[in-house]
Amino acid sequence: MEERTYTLLGRTGAANVVLGIITIIAGIAVGVITIVNGAKLMKGKKYISF
């Protein structure tokens, strides 16, 4: 019984580490995309007239 618990805890821990890495990478990607889009909007605002 203890061996099954130990194996389950190891797999769960590894899955949590993988999910954490994926979350960090996704957060960085979204941040970069947001900065790039914001820079494009700021660059093009001089061409907008109301």
N, CA, C and O atoms as a Maestro MAE file, in Angstrom:
{
 s_m_m2io_version
 :::
 2.0.0
}

f_m_ct {
 s_m_title
 :::
 protein
 m_atom[200] {
  # First column is atom index #
  i_m_mmod_type
  r_m_x_coord
  r_m_y_coord
  r_m_z_coord
  i_m_residue_number
  s_m_chain_name
  s_m_pdb_residue_name
  s_m_pdb_atom_name
  i_m_atomic_number
  :::
  1 25 0.813 -1.190 0.000 1 A "MET " " N  " 7
  2 3 0.000 0.000 0.000 1 A "MET " " CA " 6
  3 2 0.861 1.259 0.000 1 A "MET " " C  " 6
  4 15 0.558 2.219 -0.709 1 A "MET " " O  " 8
  5 25 1.930 1.260 0.790 2 A "GLU " " N  " 7
  6 3 2.786 2.438 0.865 2 A "GLU " " CA " 6
  7 2 3.504 2.690 -0.462 2 A "GLU " " C  " 6
  8 15 3.749 3.835 -0.842 2 A "GLU " " O  " 8
  9 25 3.834 1.607 -1.154 3 A "GLU " " N  " 7
  10 3 4.532 1.758 -2.432 3 A "GLU " " CA " 6
  11 2 3.634 2.432 -3.469 3 A "GLU " " C  " 6
  12 15 4.093 3.275 -4.241 3 A "GLU " " O  " 8
  13 25 2.357 2.059 -3.483 4 A "ARG " " N  " 7
  14 3 1.410 2.695 -4.410 4 A "ARG " " CA " 6
  15 2 1.252 4.179 -4.096 4 A "ARG " " C  " 6
  16 15 1.189 5.013 -5.000 4 A "ARG " " O  " 8
  17 25 1.188 4.498 -2.807 5 A "THR " " N  " 7
  18 3 1.059 5.896 -2.387 5 A "THR " " CA " 6
  19 2 2.306 6.679 -2.792 5 A "THR " " C  " 6
  20 15 2.205 7.796 -3.299 5 A "THR " " O  " 8
  21 25 3.459 6.103 -2.571 6 A "TYR " " N  " 7
  22 3 4.715 6.759 -2.933 6 A "TYR " " CA " 6
  23 2 4.785 7.011 -4.433 6 A "TYR " " C  " 6
  24 15 5.194 8.091 -4.858 6 A "TYR " " O  " 8
  25 25 4.393 6.036 -5.234 7 A "THR " " N  " 7
  26 3 4.389 6.180 -6.689 7 A "THR " " CA " 6
  27 2 3.399 7.254 -7.120 7 A "THR " " C  " 6
  28 15 3.704 8.075 -7.985 7 A "THR " " O  " 8
  29 25 2.218 7.249 -6.519 8 A "LEU " " N  " 7
  30 3 1.208 8.252 -6.849 8 A "LEU " " CA " 6
  31 2 1.689 9.652 -6.508 8 A "LEU " " C  " 6
  32 15 1.494 10.581 -7.292 8 A "LEU " " O  " 8
  33 25 2.313 9.814 -5.351 9 A "LEU " " N  " 7
  34 3 2.833 11.120 -4.959 9 A "LEU " " CA " 6
  35 2 3.935 11.578 -5.908 9 A "LEU " " C  " 6
  36 15 4.016 12.763 -6.232 9 A "LEU " " O  " 8
  37 25 4.772 10.671 -6.349 10 A "GLY " " N  " 7
  38 3 5.832 11.027 -7.296 10 A "GLY " " CA " 6
  39 2 5.266 11.499 -8.620 10 A "GLY " " C  " 6
  40 15 5.731 12.493 -9.177 10 A "GLY " " O  " 8
  41 25 4.267 10.794 -9.128 11 A "ARG " " N  " 7
  42 3 3.650 11.183 -10.396 11 A "ARG " " CA " 6
  43 2 2.920 12.510 -10.274 11 A "ARG " " C  " 6
  44 15 2.985 13.349 -11.173 11 A "ARG " " O  " 8
  45 25 2.222 12.696 -9.156 12 A "THR " " N  " 7
  46 3 1.498 13.944 -8.943 12 A "THR " " CA " 6
  47 2 2.465 15.118 -8.833 12 A "THR " " C  " 6
  48 15 2.206 16.189 -9.382 12 A "THR " " O  " 8
  49 25 3.556 14.925 -8.139 13 A "GLY " " N  " 7
  50 3 4.563 15.977 -8.015 13 A "GLY " " CA " 6
  51 2 5.174 16.335 -9.358 13 A "GLY " " C  " 6
  52 15 5.368 17.512 -9.664 13 A "GLY " " O  " 8
  53 25 5.476 15.328 -10.156 14 A "ALA " " N  " 7
  54 3 6.046 15.576 -11.480 14 A "ALA " " CA " 6
  55 2 5.042 16.307 -12.371 14 A "ALA " " C  " 6
  56 15 5.417 17.212 -13.115 14 A "ALA " " O  " 8
  57 25 3.787 15.924 -12.299 15 A "ALA " " N  " 7
  58 3 2.756 16.593 -13.103 15 A "ALA " " CA " 6
  59 2 2.614 18.047 -12.683 15 A "ALA " " C  " 6
  60 15 2.439 18.920 -13.534 15 A "ALA " " O  " 8
  61 25 2.685 18.323 -11.383 16 A "ASN " " N  " 7
  62 3 2.592 19.702 -10.909 16 A "ASN " " CA " 6
  63 2 3.774 20.545 -11.377 16 A "ASN " " C  " 6
  64 15 3.601 21.715 -11.719 16 A "ASN " " O  " 8
  65 25 4.942 19.979 -11.397 17 A "VAL " " N  " 7
  66 3 6.114 20.707 -11.888 17 A "VAL " " CA " 6
  67 2 5.950 21.021 -13.370 17 A "VAL " " C  " 6
  68 15 6.240 22.137 -13.800 17 A "VAL " " O  " 8
  69 25 5.492 20.057 -14.150 18 A "VAL " " N  " 7
  70 3 5.289 20.267 -15.586 18 A "VAL " " CA " 6
  71 2 4.229 21.343 -15.823 18 A "VAL " " C  " 6
  72 15 4.415 22.221 -16.664 18 A "VAL " " O  " 8
  73 25 3.127 21.278 -15.089 19 A "LEU " " N  " 7
  74 3 2.084 22.291 -15.239 19 A "LEU " " CA " 6
  75 2 2.588 23.679 -14.842 19 A "LEU " " C  " 6
  76 15 2.221 24.673 -15.468 19 A "LEU " " O  " 8
  77 25 3.411 23.750 -13.826 20 A "GLY " " N  " 7
  78 3 3.996 25.028 -13.427 20 A "GLY " " CA " 6
  79 2 4.870 25.620 -14.509 20 A "GLY " " C  " 6
  80 15 4.799 26.819 -14.780 20 A "GLY " " O  " 8
  81 25 5.693 24.796 -15.130 21 A "ILE " " N  " 7
  82 3 6.567 25.264 -16.217 21 A "ILE " " CA " 6
  83 2 5.737 25.731 -17.398 21 A "ILE " " C  " 6
  84 15 6.029 26.771 -17.988 21 A "ILE " " O  " 8
  85 25 4.702 24.972 -17.751 22 A "ILE " " N  " 7
  86 3 3.833 25.364 -18.865 22 A "ILE " " CA " 6
  87 2 3.145 26.691 -18.565 22 A "ILE " " C  " 6
  88 15 3.021 27.536 -19.450 22 A "ILE " " O  " 8
  89 25 2.696 26.883 -17.325 23 A "THR " " N  " 7
  90 3 2.040 28.125 -16.939 23 A "THR " " CA " 6
  91 2 2.993 29.309 -17.037 23 A "THR " " C  " 6
  92 15 2.604 30.379 -17.505 23 A "THR " " O  " 8
  93 25 4.218 29.133 -16.607 24 A "ILE " " N  " 7
  94 3 5.206 30.211 -16.694 24 A "ILE " " CA " 6
  95 2 5.481 30.570 -18.148 24 A "ILE " " C  " 6
  96 15 5.532 31.750 -18.496 24 A "ILE " " O  " 8
  97 25 5.659 29.571 -18.995 25 A "ILE " " N  " 7
  98 3 5.929 29.818 -20.409 25 A "ILE " " CA " 6
  99 2 4.749 30.519 -21.068 25 A "ILE " " C  " 6
  100 15 4.937 31.454 -21.846 25 A "ILE " " O  " 8
  101 25 3.533 30.074 -20.761 26 A "ALA " " N  " 7
  102 3 2.342 30.710 -21.335 26 A "ALA " " CA " 6
  103 2 2.216 32.156 -20.860 26 A "ALA " " C  " 6
  104 15 1.848 33.032 -21.642 26 A "ALA " " O  " 8
  105 25 2.514 32.410 -19.601 27 A "GLY " " N  " 7
  106 3 2.456 33.771 -19.071 27 A "GLY " " CA " 6
  107 2 3.454 34.693 -19.751 27 A "GLY " " C  " 6
  108 15 3.129 35.834 -20.078 27 A "GLY " " O  " 8
  109 25 4.653 34.206 -19.962 28 A "ILE " " N  " 7
  110 3 5.670 35.010 -20.649 28 A "ILE " " CA " 6
  111 2 5.246 35.282 -22.080 28 A "ILE " " C  " 6
  112 15 5.405 36.401 -22.567 28 A "ILE " " O  " 8
  113 25 4.708 34.279 -22.766 29 A "ALA " " N  " 7
  114 3 4.271 34.454 -24.156 29 A "ALA " " CA " 6
  115 2 3.150 35.478 -24.249 29 A "ALA " " C  " 6
  116 15 3.173 36.339 -25.129 29 A "ALA " " O  " 8
  117 25 2.178 35.400 -23.364 30 A "VAL " " N  " 7
  118 3 1.068 36.358 -23.386 30 A "VAL " " CA " 6
  119 2 1.581 37.760 -23.078 30 A "VAL " " C  " 6
  120 15 1.127 38.728 -23.690 30 A "VAL " " O  " 8
  121 25 2.505 37.886 -22.155 31 A "GLY " " N  " 7
  122 3 3.086 39.193 -21.835 31 A "GLY " " CA " 6
  123 2 3.809 39.805 -23.017 31 A "GLY " " C  " 6
  124 15 3.654 40.997 -23.284 31 A "GLY " " O  " 8
  125 25 4.587 39.023 -23.721 32 A "VAL " " N  " 7
  126 3 5.316 39.529 -24.886 32 A "VAL " " CA " 6
  127 2 4.341 39.956 -25.986 32 A "VAL " " C  " 6
  128 15 4.510 41.013 -26.595 32 A "VAL " " O  " 8
  129 25 3.334 39.141 -26.233 33 A "ILE " " N  " 7
  130 3 2.344 39.481 -27.263 33 A "ILE " " CA " 6
  131 2 1.623 40.778 -26.896 33 A "ILE " " C  " 6
  132 15 1.386 41.617 -27.765 33 A "ILE " " O  " 8
  133 25 1.276 40.951 -25.632 34 A "THR " " N  " 7
  134 3 0.596 42.163 -25.188 34 A "THR " " CA " 6
  135 2 1.479 43.390 -25.369 34 A "THR " " C  " 6
  136 15 1.001 44.431 -25.821 34 A "THR " " O  " 8
  137 25 2.735 43.288 -25.030 35 A "ILE " " N  " 7
  138 3 3.661 44.411 -25.187 35 A "ILE " " CA " 6
  139 2 3.819 44.771 -26.656 35 A "ILE " " C  " 6
  140 15 3.810 45.950 -27.008 35 A "ILE " " O  " 8
  141 25 3.964 43.774 -27.515 36 A "VAL " " N  " 7
  142 3 4.125 44.032 -28.950 36 A "VAL " " CA " 6
  143 2 2.876 44.701 -29.516 36 A "VAL " " C  " 6
  144 15 2.983 45.675 -30.260 36 A "VAL " " O  " 8
  145 25 1.699 44.193 -29.173 37 A "ASN " " N  " 7
  146 3 0.471 44.800 -29.673 37 A "ASN " " CA " 6
  147 2 0.290 46.221 -29.143 37 A "ASN " " C  " 6
  148 15 -0.158 47.098 -29.881 37 A "ASN " " O  " 8
  149 25 0.624 46.456 -27.903 38 A "GLY " " N  " 7
  150 3 0.543 47.807 -27.343 38 A "GLY " " CA " 6
  151 2 1.486 48.760 -28.048 38 A "GLY " " C  " 6
  152 15 1.128 49.909 -28.305 38 A "GLY " " O  " 8
  153 25 2.676 48.303 -28.360 39 A "ALA " " N  " 7
  154 3 3.633 49.155 -29.075 39 A "ALA " " CA " 6
  155 2 3.119 49.486 -30.470 39 A "ALA " " C  " 6
  156 15 3.280 50.614 -30.935 39 A "ALA " " O  " 8
  157 25 2.505 48.522 -31.142 40 A "LYS " " N  " 7
  158 3 1.942 48.783 -32.470 40 A "LYS " " CA " 6
  159 2 0.817 49.804 -32.392 40 A "LYS " " C  " 6
  160 15 0.719 50.683 -33.248 40 A "LYS " " O  " 8
  161 25 -0.031 49.699 -31.378 41 A "LEU " " N  " 7
  162 3 -1.116 50.661 -31.208 41 A "LEU " " CA " 6
  163 2 -0.579 52.062 -30.930 41 A "LEU " " C  " 6
  164 15 -1.080 53.043 -31.479 41 A "LEU " " O  " 8
  165 25 0.424 52.154 -30.089 42 A "MET " " N  " 7
  166 3 0.992 53.464 -29.777 42 A "MET " " CA " 6
  167 2 1.677 54.068 -30.988 42 A "MET " " C  " 6
  168 15 1.629 55.282 -31.186 42 A "MET " " O  " 8
  169 25 2.307 53.247 -31.787 43 A "LYS " " N  " 7
  170 3 2.985 53.730 -32.986 43 A "LYS " " CA " 6
  171 2 1.979 54.247 -34.014 43 A "LYS " " C  " 6
  172 15 2.249 55.232 -34.700 43 A "LYS " " O  " 8
  173 25 0.828 53.594 -34.125 44 A "GLY " " N  " 7
  174 3 -0.148 53.968 -35.132 44 A "GLY " " CA " 6
  175 2 -1.161 55.002 -34.687 44 A "GLY " " C  " 6
  176 15 -2.019 55.377 -35.487 44 A "GLY " " O  " 8
  177 25 -1.108 55.486 -33.444 45 A "LYS " " N  " 7
  178 3 -2.139 56.404 -32.976 45 A "LYS " " CA " 6
  179 2 -2.038 57.784 -33.611 45 A "LYS " " C  " 6
  180 15 -3.012 58.536 -33.595 45 A "LYS " " O  " 8
  181 25 -0.889 58.132 -34.166 46 A "LYS " " N  " 7
  182 3 -0.761 59.456 -34.802 46 A "LYS " " CA " 6
  183 2 -1.517 59.493 -36.144 46 A "LYS " " C  " 6
  184 15 -1.763 60.575 -36.675 46 A "LYS " " O  " 8
  185 25 -1.877 58.353 -36.683 47 A "TYR " " N  " 7
  186 3 -2.604 58.313 -37.939 47 A "TYR " " CA " 6
  187 2 -4.117 58.311 -37.749 47 A "TYR " " C  " 6
  188 15 -4.865 58.309 -38.727 47 A "TYR " " O  " 8
  189 25 -4.567 58.313 -36.507 48 A "ILE " " N  " 7
  190 3 -6.003 58.286 -36.216 48 A "ILE " " CA " 6
  191 2 -6.485 59.711 -35.994 48 A "ILE " " C  " 6
  192 15 -5.902 60.464 -35.214 48 A "ILE " " O  " 8
  193 25 -7.540 60.065 -36.678 49 A "SER " " N  " 7
  194 3 -8.160 61.387 -36.465 49 A "SER " " CA " 6
  195 2 -9.657 61.190 -36.268 49 A "SER " " C  " 6
  196 15 -10.296 60.417 -36.982 49 A "SER " " O  " 8
  197 25 -10.193 61.884 -35.309 50 A "PHE " " N  " 7
  198 3 -11.615 61.782 -35.009 50 A "PHE " " CA " 6
  199 2 -12.348 62.979 -35.513 50 A "PHE " " C  " 6
  200 15 -13.564 63.071 -35.350 50 A "PHE " " O  " 8
  :::
 }
 m_bond[199] {
  # First column is bond index #
  i_m_from
  i_m_to
  i_m_order
  :::
  1 1 2 1
  2 2 3 1
  3 3 4 2
  4 3 5 1
  5 5 6 1
  6 6 7 1
  7 7 8 2
  8 7 9 1
  9 9 10 1
  10 10 11 1
  11 11 12 2
  12 11 13 1
  13 13 14 1
  14 14 15 1
  15 15 16 2
  16 15 17 1
  17 17 18 1
  18 18 19 1
  19 19 20 2
  20 19 21 1
  21 21 22 1
  22 22 23 1
  23 23 24 2
  24 23 25 1
  25 25 26 1
  26 26 27 1
  27 27 28 2
  28 27 29 1
  29 29 30 1
  30 30 31 1
  31 31 32 2
  32 31 33 1
  33 33 34 1
  34 34 35 1
  35 35 36 2
  36 35 37 1
  37 37 38 1
  38 38 39 1
  39 39 40 2
  40 39 41 1
  41 41 42 1
  42 42 43 1
  43 43 44 2
  44 43 45 1
  45 45 46 1
  46 46 47 1
  47 47 48 2
  48 47 49 1
  49 49 50 1
  50 50 51 1
  51 51 52 2
  52 51 53 1
  53 53 54 1
  54 54 55 1
  55 55 56 2
  56 55 57 1
  57 57 58 1
  58 58 59 1
  59 59 60 2
  60 59 61 1
  61 61 62 1
  62 62 63 1
  63 63 64 2
  64 63 65 1
  65 65 66 1
  66 66 67 1
  67 67 68 2
  68 67 69 1
  69 69 70 1
  70 70 71 1
  71 71 72 2
  72 71 73 1
  73 73 74 1
  74 74 75 1
  75 75 76 2
  76 75 77 1
  77 77 78 1
  78 78 79 1
  79 79 80 2
  80 79 81 1
  81 81 82 1
  82 82 83 1
  83 83 84 2
  84 83 85 1
  85 85 86 1
  86 86 87 1
  87 87 88 2
  88 87 89 1
  89 89 90 1
  90 90 91 1
  91 91 92 2
  92 91 93 1
  93 93 94 1
  94 94 95 1
  95 95 96 2
  96 95 97 1
  97 97 98 1
  98 98 99 1
  99 99 100 2
  100 99 101 1
  101 101 102 1
  102 102 103 1
  103 103 104 2
  104 103 105 1
  105 105 106 1
  106 106 107 1
  107 107 108 2
  108 107 109 1
  109 109 110 1
  110 110 111 1
  111 111 112 2
  112 111 113 1
  113 113 114 1
  114 114 115 1
  115 115 116 2
  116 115 117 1
  117 117 118 1
  118 118 119 1
  119 119 120 2
  120 119 121 1
  121 121 122 1
  122 122 123 1
  123 123 124 2
  124 123 125 1
  125 125 126 1
  126 126 127 1
  127 127 128 2
  128 127 129 1
  129 129 130 1
  130 130 131 1
  131 131 132 2
  132 131 133 1
  133 133 134 1
  134 134 135 1
  135 135 136 2
  136 135 137 1
  137 137 138 1
  138 138 139 1
  139 139 140 2
  140 139 141 1
  141 141 142 1
  142 142 143 1
  143 143 144 2
  144 143 145 1
  145 145 146 1
  146 146 147 1
  147 147 148 2
  148 147 149 1
  149 149 150 1
  150 150 151 1
  151 151 152 2
  152 151 153 1
  153 153 154 1
  154 154 155 1
  155 155 156 2
  156 155 157 1
  157 157 158 1
  158 158 159 1
  159 159 160 2
  160 159 161 1
  161 161 162 1
  162 162 163 1
  163 163 164 2
  164 163 165 1
  165 165 166 1
  166 166 167 1
  167 167 168 2
  168 167 169 1
  169 169 170 1
  170 170 171 1
  171 171 172 2
  172 171 173 1
  173 173 174 1
  174 174 175 1
  175 175 176 2
  176 175 177 1
  177 177 178 1
  178 178 179 1
  179 179 180 2
  180 179 181 1
  181 181 182 1
  182 182 183 1
  183 183 184 2
  184 183 185 1
  185 185 186 1
  186 186 187 1
  187 187 188 2
  188 187 189 1
  189 189 190 1
  190 190 191 1
  191 191 192 2
  192 191 193 1
  193 193 194 1
  194 194 195 1
  195 195 196 2
  196 195 197 1
  197 197 198 1
  198 198 199 1
  199 199 200 2
  :::
 }
}
